[in-house]
Amino acid sequence: MIHIDYQVELVSGESIELPTLEQCESWVAASLMQDWASGEVEMVIRIVEENESQTLNRDYRGKDCPTNVLSFPFENPPGLLELEEELPYLGDLIICAPVVAREAAEQHKPIIAHWAHMIVHGCLHLQGYDHMNDAEAEEMEALETEILTGLGFDSPYQPIEE
């Protein structure tokens, strides 16, 4: 069972197509690996403006610019681990709607496909996947492609057609 606290914090007048909670749930479910796939999962997906994304990116990653998705994995407190109990909390995804919309347009892809990619990408980060070196990047990109094509989307890494 997947429980998503879906928060939309958009105040600008700009109209951006957003995914539904149901779409997010299906994309999260498809991206769950290992122990997460069979149990209860709780997480936050927060859709934000550029200023919030930039502040979080600066404060937590040292990069003073908005970014498409930020992932904050949850770590169970040591006391629970010692009791052999764990909370079913995966973590938080912060996704910047204007950046997602801009990237989708630049990459000539449907915005809903890019939303799916950002959520799958972020969920993989929450589960410990990364792309800090070539081997990690290849593994993560292959997983993303497999998940997204399984959901009926094109590979997010195919060349951009102008």
Backbone as numpy.savetxt, mean C-alpha at the origin, in Angstrom:
# Nx Ny Nz CAx CAy CAz Cx Cy Cz
-10.36 -13.00 7.98 -11.20 -11.82 7.98 -10.32 -10.57 7.98
-10.61 -9.66 7.10 -9.84 -8.42 6.98 -10.70 -7.26 7.49
-10.11 -6.50 8.42 -10.78 -5.30 8.96 -9.91 -4.10 8.59
-10.46 -3.22 7.77 -9.72 -2.03 7.35 -10.40 -0.79 7.91
-9.61 0.02 8.60 -10.06 1.35 9.00 -9.71 2.25 7.82
-10.71 2.57 6.99 -10.50 3.30 5.74 -10.77 4.77 6.00
-9.71 5.57 5.97 -9.79 6.99 6.28 -9.48 7.81 5.04
-10.37 8.72 4.71 -10.15 9.62 3.57 -10.06 11.04 4.11
-8.89 11.63 3.98 -8.63 12.97 4.49 -8.25 13.90 3.34
-9.22 14.15 2.48 -8.99 15.03 1.34 -9.84 16.29 1.51
-9.19 17.45 1.42 -9.92 18.69 1.60 -9.87 19.60 0.38
-8.98 19.31 -0.56 -8.89 20.17 -1.74 -10.12 19.97 -2.62
-10.33 20.89 -3.50 -11.46 20.81 -4.41 -11.22 19.85 -5.56
-10.01 19.32 -5.65 -9.66 18.42 -6.74 -10.43 17.11 -6.63
-11.03 16.69 -7.72 -11.78 15.44 -7.74 -10.88 14.32 -8.23
-10.63 13.34 -7.35 -9.77 12.21 -7.68 -10.56 10.94 -7.44
-10.53 10.04 -8.43 -11.21 8.76 -8.27 -10.51 7.95 -7.18
-11.28 7.50 -6.19 -10.75 6.72 -5.09 -11.30 5.30 -5.14
-10.54 4.34 -4.62 -11.08 2.98 -4.56 -12.12 2.88 -3.46
-12.99 1.90 -3.59 -13.97 1.63 -2.54 -13.32 0.78 -1.46
-13.95 0.72 -0.31 -13.47 -0.14 0.77 -13.44 -1.59 0.29
-14.45 -2.01 -0.45 -14.51 -3.39 -0.95 -13.34 -3.70 -1.89
-12.99 -2.76 -2.75 -11.84 -2.95 -3.63 -10.56 -3.09 -2.80
-10.41 -2.20 -1.83 -9.22 -2.26 -0.97 -9.13 -3.61 -0.26
-10.25 -4.09 0.25 -10.26 -5.39 0.94 -9.81 -6.51 0.01
-10.28 -6.48 -1.23 -9.90 -7.55 -2.16 -8.42 -7.47 -2.52
-7.88 -6.27 -2.67 -6.47 -6.11 -2.99 -5.59 -6.50 -1.81
-6.01 -6.14 -0.61 -5.26 -6.55 0.58 -5.27 -8.07 0.70
-6.44 -8.68 0.55 -6.55 -10.14 0.66 -5.62 -10.84 -0.34
-5.56 -10.33 -1.55 -4.71 -10.95 -2.57 -3.23 -10.80 -2.26
-2.87 -9.79 -1.48 -1.46 -9.53 -1.21 -0.95 -10.15 0.09
-1.82 -10.82 0.84 -1.39 -11.39 2.11 -0.59 -12.67 1.89
0.56 -12.73 2.50 1.47 -13.86 2.38 1.61 -14.54 3.74
2.24 -15.69 3.74 2.65 -16.41 4.94 1.50 -16.54 5.94
1.77 -16.25 7.18 0.81 -16.43 8.26 -0.41 -15.51 8.14
-0.26 -14.40 7.46 -1.35 -13.43 7.36 -2.52 -13.94 6.53
-2.25 -14.81 5.58 -3.27 -15.22 4.63 -4.41 -16.01 5.25
-4.18 -16.65 6.39 -5.21 -17.52 6.95 -5.88 -16.99 8.21
-5.43 -15.87 8.70 -5.98 -15.38 9.97 -6.71 -14.06 9.85
-6.95 -13.48 10.99 -7.59 -12.18 11.06 -6.54 -11.10 10.84
-6.91 -10.08 10.10 -5.99 -8.98 9.80 -6.70 -7.66 10.02
-6.03 -6.77 10.74 -6.52 -5.41 10.93 -5.47 -4.45 10.40
-5.92 -3.38 9.78 -4.99 -2.38 9.27 -5.71 -1.06 9.01
-4.93 -0.03 8.78 -5.45 1.28 8.39 -5.00 1.57 6.98
-5.92 2.07 6.17 -5.57 2.67 4.87 -6.07 4.11 4.96
-5.12 5.03 4.91 -5.45 6.46 5.04 -5.08 7.16 3.74
-6.07 7.77 3.11 -5.88 8.51 1.86 -5.72 9.98 2.22
-4.60 10.58 1.79 -4.27 11.94 2.24 -3.91 12.87 1.09
-3.80 14.15 1.44 -3.32 15.20 0.55 -1.79 15.22 0.56
-1.21 16.02 -0.31 0.25 16.08 -0.42 0.93 16.61 0.85
0.32 17.57 1.54 0.98 18.14 2.71 1.18 17.09 3.81
0.19 16.23 4.06 0.34 15.19 5.08 1.36 14.15 4.65
1.32 13.76 3.39 2.29 12.80 2.87 3.71 13.35 2.99
3.89 14.61 2.63 5.22 15.23 2.70 5.72 15.30 4.14
4.86 15.67 5.07 5.26 15.76 6.47 5.69 14.39 7.00
4.90 13.36 6.73 5.24 12.02 7.20 6.50 11.49 6.52
6.63 11.74 5.22 7.81 11.28 4.48 9.06 11.97 5.03
8.97 13.25 5.33 10.10 14.00 5.89 10.44 13.49 7.29
9.41 13.35 8.14 9.65 12.98 9.53 10.13 11.54 9.71
9.65 10.63 8.86 9.97 9.21 9.05 10.99 8.66 8.07
11.17 9.32 6.93 12.11 8.80 5.93 13.19 9.81 5.56
13.09 11.03 6.09 14.09 12.04 5.79 14.01 12.58 4.38
12.86 12.41 3.71 12.68 12.90 2.35 11.57 13.95 2.36
11.92 15.19 2.07 10.99 16.31 2.20 10.18 16.53 0.93
9.37 15.52 0.58 8.49 15.61 -0.58 7.35 14.61 -0.38
6.21 14.85 -1.00 5.14 13.86 -0.91 5.53 12.61 -1.69
4.96 11.48 -1.31 5.25 10.22 -1.98 3.95 9.45 -2.17
3.97 8.45 -3.04 2.73 7.74 -3.35 2.20 6.93 -2.17
3.05 6.12 -1.53 2.58 5.28 -0.42 3.65 5.18 0.65
3.24 5.29 1.88 4.10 5.07 3.03 3.54 3.89 3.81
4.41 3.02 4.26 4.00 1.82 4.99 4.60 1.86 6.39
3.75 1.67 7.37 4.18 1.64 8.76 3.78 0.30 9.36
4.70 -0.69 9.32 4.37 -2.02 9.86 4.18 -1.96 11.37
3.28 -2.78 11.85 3.04 -2.89 13.29 4.00 -3.91 13.88
4.53 -3.58 15.04 5.38 -4.53 15.75 4.70 -4.86 17.07
4.46 -6.14 17.29 3.84 -6.57 18.54 4.75 -6.24 19.72
4.18 -5.76 20.81 4.99 -5.47 21.99 5.66 -6.75 22.51
6.89 -6.62 23.02 7.62 -7.80 23.50 6.84 -8.63 24.52
6.08 -8.01 25.39 5.32 -8.75 26.40 4.35 -9.73 25.78
3.71 -9.35 24.68 2.78 -10.26 24.01 3.52 -11.43 23.36
4.67 -11.13 22.79 5.45 -12.19 22.15 5.91 -13.21 23.19
6.27 -12.72 24.37 6.69 -13.64 25.44 5.54 -14.53 25.88
4.32 -14.03 25.80 3.14 -14.82 26.15 2.65 -15.67 24.97
3.41 -15.61 23.88 3.06 -16.30 22.64 1.70 -15.86 22.10
1.43 -14.57 22.25 0.22 -13.97 21.70 0.65 -12.83 20.78
-0.10 -12.66 19.74 0.19 -11.56 18.83 -1.12 -10.89 18.44
-1.06 -9.58 18.29 -2.23 -8.85 17.80 -2.30 -9.02 16.28
-3.50 -9.06 15.73 -3.63 -9.28 14.27 -3.49 -7.99 13.46
-2.69 -7.05 13.96 -2.59 -5.76 13.32 -1.42 -5.75 12.34
-1.69 -5.54 11.07 -0.67 -5.54 10.03 0.10 -4.22 10.02
-0.60 -3.11 10.12 0.05 -1.80 10.12 -0.80 -0.77 9.41
-0.15 0.34 9.03 -0.84 1.46 8.40 -0.25 1.75 7.02
-1.14 2.03 6.07 -0.72 2.54 4.76 -1.24 3.96 4.64
-0.35 4.86 4.27 -0.72 6.24 4.01 -0.50 6.46 2.52
-1.57 6.77 1.80 -1.48 6.89 0.34 -1.91 8.30 -0.07
-1.06 8.94 -0.85 -1.31 10.32 -1.27 -2.09 10.33 -2.59
-3.36 10.72 -2.50 -4.24 10.69 -3.67 -3.74 11.54 -4.84
-3.29 12.78 -4.62 -2.81 13.55 -5.77 -1.59 12.94 -6.45
-0.70 12.33 -5.68 0.47 11.70 -6.28 0.05 10.47 -7.08
-0.86 9.67 -6.53 -1.34 8.49 -7.25 -2.00 8.91 -8.57
-2.82 9.94 -8.53 -3.50 10.42 -9.74 -2.49 10.92 -10.77
-1.51 11.68 -10.30 -0.49 12.23 -11.21 0.34 11.10 -11.84
0.75 10.13 -11.02 1.54 9.01 -11.55 0.75 8.18 -12.56
-0.51 7.93 -12.27 -1.35 7.15 -13.19 -1.42 7.86 -14.55
-1.61 9.17 -14.52 -1.68 9.94 -15.78 -0.34 9.89 -16.51
0.77 10.09 -15.78 2.09 10.07 -16.39 2.42 8.70 -16.98
1.94 7.64 -16.34 2.23 6.28 -16.79 1.18 5.74 -17.76
0.21 6.57 -18.09 -0.84 6.20 -19.04 -1.54 4.89 -18.64
-1.92 4.83 -17.37 -2.63 3.64 -16.89 -3.88 4.07 -16.16
-4.88 3.20 -16.10 -6.10 3.54 -15.37 -5.77 3.81 -13.90
-6.37 4.85 -13.35 -6.07 5.22 -11.97 -6.40 4.08 -11.00
-7.45 3.32 -11.28 -7.82 2.23 -10.37 -6.74 1.15 -10.36
-6.07 0.94 -11.49 -4.96 -0.02 -11.55 -3.79 0.47 -10.69
-3.56 1.79 -10.70 -2.46 2.33 -9.90 -2.81 2.28 -8.41
-4.09 2.51 -8.07 -4.51 2.36 -6.67 -4.25 0.92 -6.20
-4.64 -0.04 -7.03 -4.42 -1.44 -6.67 -2.94 -1.71 -6.47
-2.11 -1.18 -7.36 -0.67 -1.37 -7.24 -0.14 -0.77 -5.93
-0.57 0.43 -5.59 -0.07 1.08 -4.38 -0.46 0.29 -3.12
-1.67 -0.25 -3.11 -2.12 -1.02 -1.95 -1.39 -2.36 -1.87
-1.23 -3.04 -2.98 -0.47 -4.30 -2.98 0.98 -4.03 -2.58
1.58 -3.02 -3.17 2.97 -2.65 -2.87 3.12 -2.36 -1.37
2.22 -1.52 -0.85 2.28 -1.17 0.57 2.08 -2.37 1.48
1.14 -3.24 1.13 0.90 -4.44 1.95 2.11 -5.36 1.97
2.79 -5.47 0.84 4.01 -6.28 0.83 5.07 -5.67 1.75
5.20 -4.35 1.74 6.11 -3.69 2.68 5.72 -4.00 4.13
4.42 -3.95 4.43 3.96 -4.22 5.79 4.32 -5.64 6.24
4.51 -6.53 5.28 4.84 -7.93 5.58 6.35 -8.20 5.52
7.13 -7.14 5.36 8.58 -7.29 5.41 9.30 -7.32 4.08
8.58 -7.21 2.98 9.24 -7.16 1.67 9.79 -5.76 1.45
10.89 -5.69 0.70 11.49 -4.39 0.43 12.16 -4.42 -0.94
12.72 -3.28 -1.33 13.38 -3.18 -2.62 14.63 -2.32 -2.50
15.41 -2.60 -1.45 16.62 -1.81 -1.19 17.81 -2.23 -2.05
17.75 -3.44 -2.61 18.81 -3.86 -3.53 18.15 -4.57 -4.71
18.94 -4.91 -5.71 18.39 -5.48 -6.95 17.64 -6.80 -6.71
18.20 -7.67 -5.87 17.56 -8.97 -5.62 16.21 -8.79 -4.93
16.16 -7.92 -3.92 14.90 -7.65 -3.23 13.89 -7.02 -4.19
14.35 -6.08 -5.00 13.46 -5.40 -5.95 12.88 -6.39 -6.94
13.71 -7.30 -7.45 13.21 -8.31 -8.40 12.16 -9.20 -7.76
12.41 -9.64 -6.53 11.45 -10.50 -5.83 10.13 -9.76 -5.58
10.22 -8.52 -5.12 9.02 -7.76 -4.81 8.23 -7.43 -6.08
8.93 -7.04 -7.13 8.25 -6.71 -8.39 7.58 -7.94 -8.98
8.22 -9.10 -8.87 7.62 -10.34 -9.38 6.35 -10.68 -8.60
6.38 -10.51 -7.28 5.19 -10.75 -6.46 4.07 -9.78 -6.83
4.42 -8.50 -6.95 3.42 -7.49 -7.32 2.78 -7.83 -8.66
3.60 -8.19 -9.63 3.09 -8.53 -10.95 2.16 -9.74 -10.88
2.58 -10.77 -10.15 1.75 -11.97 -10.00 0.41 -11.65 -9.34
0.43 -10.87 -8.29 -0.80 -10.51 -7.57 -1.71 -9.66 -8.45
-1.15 -8.64 -9.06 -1.97 -7.71 -9.85 -2.52 -8.35 -11.11
-1.73 -9.17 -11.78 -2.28 -9.84 -12.97 -3.34 -10.86 -12.55
-3.16 -11.46 -11.37 -4.18 -12.37 -10.83 -5.49 -11.65 -10.52
-5.40 -10.36 -10.27 -6.59 -9.53 -10.01 -7.17 -8.95 -11.30
-6.52 -9.23 -12.43 -7.04 -8.76 -13.72 -6.42 -7.47 -14.22
-5.37 -6.99 -13.57 -4.68 -5.78 -14.00 -3.45 -6.15 -14.82
-2.97 -5.20 -15.62 -1.71 -5.39 -16.34 -0.56 -5.31 -15.36
0.59 -5.83 -15.75 1.79 -5.70 -14.92 2.08 -4.22 -14.70
2.36 -3.83 -13.46 2.66 -2.42 -13.22 4.03 -2.01 -13.73
4.83 -2.99 -14.16 6.20 -2.70 -14.58 6.41 -2.82 -16.07
5.32 -2.89 -16.84 5.50 -2.91 -18.29 5.88 -1.51 -18.76
6.56 -1.42 -19.87 7.01 -0.10 -20.36 5.83 0.85 -20.56
6.09 2.12 -20.28 5.07 3.16 -20.45 4.91 3.45 -21.93
3.65 3.42 -22.38 3.38 3.72 -23.79 2.90 5.18 -23.88
3.47 5.91 -24.77 3.11 7.32 -24.94 2.03 7.47 -26.01
